[in-house]
């Protein structure tokens, strides 16, 4: 196989990888959390695709060139080559590490209770309680005790406003997972894990338990309804007046 054919195979491999990357690039960012995650994913793909094309091209070329070699010799020491690929690997890992750290340090991706969200709006705070085999949502901005608005299996949230979710459980470990919004956290008895985000797209999103929690695990489903701010406030008022 001549160099031209090797080049064509390399280009073909790159085209296949580009087709695999394109659907990810078209992903709609439904929340600040999802946008941060997808931006990181795409940046890492832009690094991974050229490396994959290079490695696959070298592999195809090598296999074809030495296909009739019946007496292969051991690889000779090449310190310059070894130093080069060691330095290149270190640089790649450093870039990946820095990019990942910058995203993981964001409150919208890895939140703690004491991290503040920079916003002029008061966050909508909801306690998410998992139990066999359903979800209960307590809206913390609406009073105390029995006066607090609660809902079951349908979480209503405002769009374009900071949201803080306090995730817990009453029995054993569950996991709050809304893949369409890029949100996930374990629900652990006696503990509150925190999710902070801002949802940018209204609509209905699937919610389910992502931690096997017993015979009814597959039925532990719910949904998240994201509505405009005024509709959210009206809904809260309606629930409090009932």
C-alpha positions as CSV (number, residue, x, y, z in Angstrom):
1,X,0.0,0.0,0.0
2,X,1.4,3.3,-1.0
3,X,1.4,6.6,1.0
4,X,-1.7,7.9,-0.9
5,X,-3.8,4.9,0.1
6,X,-2.7,5.2,3.7
7,X,-3.7,8.8,3.6
8,X,-7.1,8.0,2.2
9,X,-7.6,5.4,5.0
10,X,-6.6,7.9,7.6
11,X,-9.0,10.5,6.2
12,X,-11.8,7.9,6.1
13,X,-11.2,7.0,9.7
14,X,-11.3,10.7,10.6
15,X,-14.6,11.1,8.7
16,X,-16.2,8.3,10.7
17,X,-15.1,9.8,14.0
18,X,-16.4,13.2,12.9
19,X,-19.8,11.6,12.2
20,X,-19.8,10.2,15.7
21,X,-18.9,13.6,17.2
22,X,-21.5,15.6,15.2
23,X,-24.6,14.4,17.2
24,X,-22.9,15.4,20.4
25,X,-22.1,18.8,19.0
26,X,-25.8,19.3,18.2
27,X,-26.8,18.6,21.8
28,X,-29.1,21.4,23.1
29,X,-28.0,22.9,26.4
30,X,-31.0,22.8,28.6
31,X,-29.3,24.1,31.8
32,X,-26.1,25.8,32.9
33,X,-24.9,22.4,34.2
34,X,-25.6,20.6,31.0
35,X,-23.8,23.3,29.0
36,X,-20.7,23.1,31.1
37,X,-20.6,19.3,30.9
38,X,-21.1,19.3,27.1
39,X,-18.6,22.0,26.5
40,X,-16.0,20.0,28.4
41,X,-17.0,16.8,26.5
42,X,-16.6,18.5,23.1
43,X,-13.2,20.1,24.1
44,X,-11.9,16.6,25.1
45,X,-13.3,15.1,21.8
46,X,-11.4,17.7,19.8
47,X,-8.2,16.5,21.5
48,X,-9.1,12.8,21.3
49,X,-10.2,12.7,17.6
50,X,-6.8,13.8,16.1
51,X,-4.9,11.4,18.4
52,X,-7.2,8.6,17.4
53,X,-6.8,9.3,13.7
54,X,-3.0,9.5,14.0
55,X,-2.7,6.2,16.0
56,X,-5.1,4.3,13.7
57,X,-3.3,5.7,10.6
58,X,0.1,4.5,12.0
59,X,-1.4,1.1,12.9
60,X,-2.9,0.5,9.5
61,X,0.3,1.6,7.7
62,X,2.5,-0.6,10.0
63,X,0.3,-3.7,9.6
64,X,0.2,-3.3,5.8
65,X,3.9,-2.5,5.4
66,X,5.2,-5.4,7.4
67,X,2.5,-7.9,6.5
68,X,5.0,-10.1,4.6
69,X,7.8,-9.9,7.2
70,X,8.4,-13.5,8.3
71,X,11.5,-12.7,10.4
72,X,10.6,-9.7,12.5
73,X,13.4,-8.1,14.6
74,X,12.9,-6.6,18.1
75,X,12.4,-2.9,18.4
76,X,15.7,-1.0,18.8
77,X,16.1,1.5,21.6
78,X,15.2,5.1,20.5
79,X,15.6,7.5,23.4
80,X,14.6,10.5,21.4
81,X,11.3,8.8,20.4
82,X,10.7,7.7,24.0
83,X,11.3,11.1,25.4
84,X,9.1,12.7,22.8
85,X,6.0,10.5,23.4
86,X,6.5,10.8,27.2
87,X,6.5,14.6,27.0
88,X,3.6,14.6,24.5
89,X,1.5,12.4,26.8
90,X,2.3,14.5,29.8
91,X,1.2,17.7,28.0
92,X,-2.0,16.0,26.9
93,X,-2.8,14.8,30.4
94,X,-2.0,18.3,31.8
95,X,-4.4,20.0,29.3
96,X,-7.1,17.4,30.1
97,X,-6.6,17.8,33.8
98,X,-6.8,21.6,33.8
99,X,-9.9,21.6,31.6
100,X,-11.6,19.0,33.7
101,X,-10.7,20.8,37.0
102,X,-12.0,24.1,35.8
103,X,-15.4,22.5,35.0
104,X,-15.6,20.4,38.2
105,X,-14.8,23.4,40.3
106,X,-18.0,25.2,39.1
107,X,-20.9,25.3,41.6
108,X,-23.3,24.3,38.8
109,X,-21.4,21.0,38.4
110,X,-20.0,20.1,41.8
111,X,-21.9,22.0,44.5
112,X,-21.5,22.3,48.2
113,X,-23.9,23.8,50.7
114,X,-21.7,26.8,51.4
115,X,-21.0,27.8,47.8
116,X,-22.8,30.9,46.7
117,X,-24.4,31.4,43.3
118,X,-23.6,34.8,41.8
119,X,-27.1,36.1,40.8
120,X,-29.4,39.0,41.6
121,X,-32.3,36.5,42.0
122,X,-33.2,34.5,45.0
123,X,-32.6,30.8,44.3
124,X,-35.6,28.5,44.2
125,X,-34.8,25.9,46.9
126,X,-36.4,22.5,47.0
127,X,-35.8,19.5,49.3
128,X,-35.9,16.3,47.2
129,X,-36.8,13.3,49.3
130,X,-36.5,9.8,47.9
131,X,-38.3,6.9,49.5
132,X,-39.5,3.4,48.3
133,X,-40.5,3.9,45.5
134,X,-41.4,7.6,44.9
135,X,-40.2,11.1,45.1
136,X,-41.5,14.0,47.4
137,X,-40.6,17.6,46.8
138,X,-40.7,20.2,49.5
139,X,-40.5,23.8,48.3
140,X,-38.4,25.6,51.0
141,X,-39.3,29.1,49.9
142,X,-43.0,28.6,50.8
143,X,-43.2,28.4,54.6
144,X,-42.4,25.9,57.4
145,X,-43.8,22.6,58.4
146,X,-47.4,21.9,57.2
147,X,-47.5,25.3,55.5
148,X,-44.7,24.4,53.1
149,X,-45.8,23.4,49.6
150,X,-45.1,19.8,48.6
151,X,-45.6,17.7,45.5
152,X,-45.1,14.0,44.7
153,X,-43.3,12.6,41.6
154,X,-43.6,15.9,39.7
155,X,-41.0,18.6,40.4
156,X,-41.9,22.1,39.2
157,X,-39.0,24.5,38.7
158,X,-38.7,28.0,37.2
159,X,-36.6,28.7,34.1
160,X,-33.9,31.3,34.0
161,X,-33.6,31.4,37.8
162,X,-31.0,29.7,40.1
163,X,-32.2,26.5,41.5
164,X,-30.9,24.7,44.6
165,X,-31.9,21.1,45.3
166,X,-31.3,19.4,48.6
167,X,-31.2,15.7,47.9
168,X,-32.0,13.2,50.8
169,X,-33.7,9.9,51.5
170,X,-36.0,8.5,54.3
171,X,-34.9,4.8,54.0
172,X,-31.9,3.8,52.0
173,X,-29.7,5.0,49.1
174,X,-31.4,6.3,46.0
175,X,-30.1,8.5,43.3
176,X,-31.8,11.6,41.8
177,X,-31.0,11.6,38.0
178,X,-32.4,14.0,35.4
179,X,-30.2,13.2,32.3
180,X,-31.9,15.8,30.1
181,X,-30.7,18.5,32.5
182,X,-27.3,17.0,33.3
183,X,-28.3,16.6,37.0
184,X,-27.4,13.7,39.3
185,X,-26.8,13.2,43.0
186,X,-27.2,10.3,45.5
187,X,-30.0,10.5,48.0
188,X,-28.6,9.2,51.3
189,X,-30.6,8.9,54.6
190,X,-29.6,11.6,57.1
191,X,-27.6,13.5,54.6
192,X,-28.3,16.3,52.1
193,X,-26.4,16.4,48.8
194,X,-26.7,19.7,47.0
195,X,-27.4,20.3,43.3
196,X,-27.2,23.9,42.0
197,X,-28.2,24.8,38.5
198,X,-30.1,27.3,36.3
199,X,-32.4,25.8,33.7
200,X,-32.6,27.6,30.4
201,X,-35.2,25.6,28.5
202,X,-38.8,25.1,29.5
203,X,-40.4,21.7,29.1
204,X,-40.9,18.4,30.8
205,X,-37.8,16.2,31.6
206,X,-37.6,12.6,32.8
207,X,-36.6,11.9,36.4
208,X,-35.7,8.5,37.7
209,X,-33.7,6.7,40.4
210,X,-30.3,5.7,39.2
211,X,-29.3,3.6,42.2
212,X,-30.8,0.0,42.5
213,X,-33.0,0.3,45.5
214,X,-35.1,-2.9,45.6
215,X,-38.0,-4.6,43.8
216,X,-39.7,-1.4,42.9
217,X,-36.6,0.4,41.6
218,X,-37.8,0.4,38.0
219,X,-41.1,2.2,39.0
220,X,-39.3,5.0,40.9
221,X,-40.0,7.5,38.1
222,X,-40.9,11.1,38.1
223,X,-40.8,14.2,35.9
224,X,-39.5,17.7,36.1
225,X,-41.7,20.5,34.7
226,X,-39.8,23.7,33.9
227,X,-42.0,26.7,33.5
228,X,-41.5,30.4,33.1
229,X,-40.9,32.4,36.4
230,X,-44.4,33.9,36.5
231,X,-46.1,30.5,36.0
232,X,-43.9,29.1,38.7
233,X,-44.9,31.8,41.2
234,X,-48.6,31.4,40.2
235,X,-48.3,27.6,40.8
236,X,-46.9,28.1,44.2
237,X,-49.6,30.5,45.2
238,X,-52.3,28.1,44.0
239,X,-50.7,25.3,46.0
240,X,-50.6,27.4,49.2
241,X,-54.2,28.5,48.8
242,X,-55.6,25.0,48.6
